[in-house]
Amino acid sequence: MKLFSTVVLASALAVSGQALAGDAAAGKSAYAAKGCIGCHGAGGKSVVPTYPSLTGKDAAFVKQNLTDFRAGKRQNPTMNAMAAGLSDADIDNLAAYIGGL
């Protein structure tokens, strides 16, 4: 029974890790193509004080915030509009890229 519990726990952890797994290379491309770079800067370092830098943010933080902006749970007219067109895969990929900055 103990072995079964260990296998179940290990499987659950593996699946939860995959939930945050995205393609950082695709995220880097999306960061430029979807306009993120315009406000948040190259490499996540904003040059405009009113826009937050993303360097140092972890993938889970980025994924949660983009999901909340897309769903309207978090309000910011620019970010709500930008996130509205993102798929789940886009969000995972962007989170993987930004989380690695």
C-alpha positions, -999 to 999 in steps of 0.1 A, spaced: 0 0 0 29 24 8 44 18 -26 11 25 -43 7 58 -24 43 68 -34 35 60 -70 3 80 -69 20 110 -53 49 109 -78 24 108 -107 4 137 -93 36 158 -89 47 149 -125 13 160 -139 13 192 -119 47 201 -132 35 195 -167 7 220 -161 33 247 -160 55 233 -187 55 254 -218 78 259 -247 102 288 -238 113 292 -274 77 295 -286 71 319 -257 100 341 -267 86 343 -302 51 350 -289 65 377 -265 77 397 -296 49 388 -320 20 395 -296 34 428 -286 45 421 -250 80 435 -258 64 469 -266 55 476 -230 75 452 -209 108 456 -229 133 433 -244 142 405 -221 114 416 -197 131 448 -187 107 477 -191 122 511 -200 89 529 -191 84 532 -153 46 528 -156 50 493 -171 63 466 -149 94 447 -157 89 409 -159 124 398 -152 125 376 -121 88 367 -122 83 329 -120 62 310 -145 34 302 -121 30 339 -113 29 348 -150 5 320 -159 -19 330 -131 -19 367 -140 -23 362 -177 -52 338 -170 -68 363 -146 -64 391 -172 -80 369 -199 -109 360 -176 -114 395 -165 -107 386 -128 -79 412 -129 -86 445 -144 -64 466 -167 -78 477 -200 -45 471 -219 -37 437 -204 -74 425 -206 -73 432 -243 -38 417 -249 -47 385 -229 -81 381 -245 -65 366 -277 -41 342 -259 -47 305 -259 -39 282 -230 -8 271 -250 2 308 -256 0 315 -218 20 283 -210 47 293 -235 48 329 -224 50 318 -187 79 294 -196 98 322 -214 92 349 -188 98 325 -159 133 319 -173 143 355 -176 
